Amino acid sequence: MRKFDVLIIGAGAAGLMCAHIAGKRGRSVLLLDHAKKPAEKIRISGGGRCNFTNHYSSPSAFISNNPHFCKSIFSRYTQRDFIELVRSHKIDFHEKKLGQLFCDNSAQDIIKMLLDECDRANVILQLETYIKTIEASGSGYKVSVKAIDAIEAIECESLVIATGGLSIPKIGASRFGYDIAQQFGLKVTSLKPALVPLTFHSEFLDRCRALSGISVDAEISFGTICFRKGLLFTHRGLSGPSVLQISSYWDENREITINLLPELDLIDFLKRCKSESPKQSIHTALSQHLPKRLAEDILNELGLAGRLADLSHAKLQILSERIHKWLVIPNGTEGYRTAEVTCGGVDVDSISAKTMQSKSQEGLYFIGEVIDVTGHLGGYNFQWAWSSGFVAGQNV
Ligand SMILES: Cc1cc2nc3c(=O)[nH]c(=O)nc-3n(C[C@H](O)[C@H](O)[C@H](O)COP(=O)(O)OP(=O)(O)OC[C@H]3O[C@@H](n4cnc5c(N)ncnc54)[C@H](O)[C@@H]3O)c2cc1C
């Protein structure tokens, strides 16, 4: 039977971070994953360039049942600390927009950096290994694993669960972390796909299909939450950064509000057009601010056409309302197949923010996406993986 100080399950962003930090403290570390390659999500992230953090990362960009939980964790390992690590490996990167930092070259640079750090810290990485059972035993854990047809028992003092969320099952996502939490009596909050395109009933879907490819700088809100980062019509519904962001907050069967022209007072603009060029068509006027096909679609829906001079103030007002407050009810999301993250997870109130250790189960740690801390789009989810992985790495 092999024995390690620390056994980490999940060689993704959080697991790799935790592994090298613990290894550098002199702890013997075994890092296991059932996938053929480590860090597959880093590889596919950010369109292959990994949006590895955000200059403006702060706790307000995260959703959790207890929004205070992550504060001290982020303060102990900040975006500046990770940027320093990236710089020390001479990885070139750039800010795309809104503080989002991407590799110039490839997400593989970040994977190589983490693997090199693990190497330096003498971490043993073992892939294609399947966990059969986990039992608490004495002052640690006994884990039965299957690799290359042989079953082996491994003992460890500290067991770290870094198995991520449910999104993209075809590259290794599993329920494992939630099941282990429940096995040891920790609560798991309700789970839903997040940062995911929204889908619609057939009538609205037909319109999305007809408008597919059009993107607008729209503002989307759900209750008091509002994002203005772009909306894209697709063959499957609505996507784009604003839609992905709002999906993390949206509740089933509830409407979202789309403001297609957040910068403009449309009624004011239309009244001006009407008095200055009354012969101008409503379509021409609206197309000055919206893509032509979208303007046409909305005017058709409202049955509006012809010269501005012939349209009453009431009709222009209806159009303006429709553009600024378009209420739509999604019938669902594209689900875990395309979601970037899982919203919800292991209840933060059952974990110590000082160590990432379960409050009730000594020696059992949770880090990364498996926990009920979900970031906005823009490099925040990786920052959570780095920060929570670091804090656990210092304590296991
Ligand atoms: C398409 C896509 C693009 C993304 N782009 C970005 C981005 O640019 N910026 C950003 O901040 N976030 C991005 N994310 C989110 C980010 O990838 C995750 O939040 C982050 O990877 C979570 O890190 P983690 O270590 O907790 O989990 P993961 O990185 O998912 O790692 C979990 C690991 O556990 C392993 N595992 C799972 N179950 C088991 C099991 N039963 N036994 C053994 N091993 C197991 C998996 O194989 C995996 O290697 C993106 C996500 C997706 C899907």
The ligand as an SDF file (V2000), in Angstrom:
LIG
                    3D

 53 58  0  0  0  0  0  0  0  0999 V2000
  -15.4090   25.6850  -22.6200 C   0  0  0  0  0  0  0  0  0  0  0  0
  -14.9680   26.3180  -21.3110 C   0  0  0  0  0  0  0  0  0  0  0  0
  -14.2250   27.4780  -21.3470 C   0  0  0  0  0  0  0  0  0  0  0  0
  -13.8470   28.0900  -20.1340 C   0  0  0  0  0  0  0  0  0  0  0  0
  -13.0880   29.2150  -20.1950 N   0  0  0  0  0  0  0  0  0  0  0  0
  -12.7330   29.8230  -19.0360 C   0  0  0  0  0  0  0  0  0  0  0  0
  -11.8810   30.9650  -19.0610 C   0  0  0  0  0  0  0  0  0  0  0  0
  -11.3690   31.3720  -20.1220 O   0  0  0  0  0  0  0  0  0  0  0  0
  -11.6100   31.5750  -17.8770 N   0  0  0  0  0  0  0  0  0  0  0  0
  -12.0990   31.0960  -16.6750 C   0  0  0  0  0  0  0  0  0  0  0  0
  -11.8160   31.6900  -15.6300 O   0  0  0  0  0  0  0  0  0  0  0  0
  -12.8390   29.9750  -16.6290 N   0  0  0  0  0  0  0  0  0  0  0  0
  -13.1560   29.3300  -17.7680 C   0  0  0  0  0  0  0  0  0  0  0  0
  -13.9040   28.1850  -17.7190 N   0  0  0  0  0  0  0  0  0  0  0  0
  -14.2530   27.6330  -16.3900 C   0  0  0  0  0  0  0  0  0  0  0  0
  -13.0270   26.9020  -15.8040 C   0  0  0  0  0  0  0  0  0  0  0  0
  -12.5180   26.0110  -16.7840 O   0  0  0  0  0  0  0  0  0  0  0  0
  -13.4050   26.1250  -14.5520 C   0  0  0  0  0  0  0  0  0  0  0  0
  -14.0770   26.9520  -13.6430 O   0  0  0  0  0  0  0  0  0  0  0  0
  -12.1290   25.5710  -13.8880 C   0  0  0  0  0  0  0  0  0  0  0  0
  -11.4700   24.6960  -14.7800 O   0  0  0  0  0  0  0  0  0  0  0  0
  -12.4740   24.8340  -12.5980 C   0  0  0  0  0  0  0  0  0  0  0  0
  -11.2930   24.2890  -12.0810 O   0  0  0  0  0  0  0  0  0  0  0  0
  -11.3360   22.9740  -11.1830 P   0  0  0  0  0  0  0  0  0  0  0  0
   -9.9240   22.5780  -10.9700 O   0  0  0  0  0  0  0  0  0  0  0  0
  -12.2170   23.1730  -10.0280 O   0  0  0  0  0  0  0  0  0  0  0  0
  -12.0620   21.8890  -12.0950 O   0  0  0  0  0  0  0  0  0  0  0  0
  -11.5580   21.2780  -13.5250 P   0  0  0  0  0  0  0  0  0  0  0  0
  -10.5850   22.1940  -14.1690 O   0  0  0  0  0  0  0  0  0  0  0  0
  -12.8100   20.9240  -14.2280 O   0  0  0  0  0  0  0  0  0  0  0  0
  -10.7770   19.9670  -13.0860 O   0  0  0  0  0  0  0  0  0  0  0  0
  -11.4230   18.8710  -12.5250 C   0  0  0  0  0  0  0  0  0  0  0  0
  -10.5720   17.6400  -12.7920 C   0  0  0  0  0  0  0  0  0  0  0  0
  -11.1190   16.5540  -12.0620 O   0  0  0  0  0  0  0  0  0  0  0  0
  -11.1390   15.4020  -12.8710 C   0  0  0  0  0  0  0  0  0  0  0  0
  -12.1900   14.5120  -12.3940 N   0  0  0  0  0  0  0  0  0  0  0  0
  -13.5250   14.7020  -12.4310 C   0  0  0  0  0  0  0  0  0  0  0  0
  -14.1620   13.6420  -11.9070 N   0  0  0  0  0  0  0  0  0  0  0  0
  -13.2010   12.7710  -11.5190 C   0  0  0  0  0  0  0  0  0  0  0  0
  -13.2340   11.4890  -10.9210 C   0  0  0  0  0  0  0  0  0  0  0  0
  -14.3980   10.8830  -10.6170 N   0  0  0  0  0  0  0  0  0  0  0  0
  -12.0610   10.8520  -10.6780 N   0  0  0  0  0  0  0  0  0  0  0  0
  -10.8660   11.4300  -11.0020 C   0  0  0  0  0  0  0  0  0  0  0  0
  -10.7860   12.6560  -11.5840 N   0  0  0  0  0  0  0  0  0  0  0  0
  -11.9340   13.3140  -11.8260 C   0  0  0  0  0  0  0  0  0  0  0  0
  -11.4020   15.9240  -14.2780 C   0  0  0  0  0  0  0  0  0  0  0  0
  -10.9470   15.0070  -15.2550 O   0  0  0  0  0  0  0  0  0  0  0  0
  -10.5820   17.2220  -14.2560 C   0  0  0  0  0  0  0  0  0  0  0  0
   -9.2580   17.0190  -14.7040 O   0  0  0  0  0  0  0  0  0  0  0  0
  -14.2550   27.5390  -18.8890 C   0  0  0  0  0  0  0  0  0  0  0  0
  -14.9800   26.3510  -18.8810 C   0  0  0  0  0  0  0  0  0  0  0  0
  -15.3340   25.7410  -20.0760 C   0  0  0  0  0  0  0  0  0  0  0  0
  -16.1170   24.4540  -20.0140 C   0  0  0  0  0  0  0  0  0  0  0  0
  1  2  1  0
  2  3  1  0
  2 52  2  0
  3  4  2  0
  4  5  1  0
  4 50  1  0
  5  6  2  0
  6  7  1  0
  6 13  1  0
  7  8  2  0
  7  9  1  0
  9 10  1  0
 10 11  2  0
 10 12  1  0
 12 13  2  0
 13 14  1  0
 14 15  1  0
 14 50  1  0
 15 16  1  0
 16 17  1  0
 16 18  1  0
 18 19  1  0
 18 20  1  0
 20 21  1  0
 20 22  1  0
 22 23  1  0
 23 24  1  0
 24 25  2  0
 24 26  1  0
 24 27  1  0
 27 28  1  0
 28 29  2  0
 28 30  1  0
 28 31  1  0
 31 32  1  0
 32 33  1  0
 33 34  1  0
 33 48  1  0
 34 35  1  0
 35 36  1  0
 35 46  1  0
 36 37  1  0
 36 45  1  0
 37 38  2  0
 38 39  1  0
 39 40  1  0
 39 45  2  0
 40 41  1  0
 40 42  2  0
 42 43  1  0
 43 44  2  0
 44 45  1  0
 46 47  1  0
 46 48  1  0
 48 49  1  0
 50 51  2  0
 51 52  1  0
 52 53  1  0
M  END
$$$$
